[in-house]
Amino acid sequence: MLVTFANGVIKTYDCTPLISEEAFSALTNDAVFRSVRADTNGYGIVWNEKIDLAESELWINGEETEQGATSDTDEPRP
């Protein structure tokens, strides 16, 4: 998943390890996976009322891409 933060940093986040966890197993369904959206307040991403990820998870475990090479000290927000 490609995530663009408000500070311009773009990171790639690999959701593959999540799928082995029961809480995220619905993400194997392509329609569910593609329904992802930013949280209303920008504090993460959500698929539905039961499946979400915090912005800190995306920031810490995402890998910065060449496209988004900016300072890591900026405030992370998806």
Secondary structure, DSSP 4 states (H G I P E B T S, - for coil): -EEE-TTS-EEE---HHHHTSGGGGGGGSHHHHTT-EE-TTSSEEESSSS-EEEHHHHHHHSEE-GGG---TTSPP--
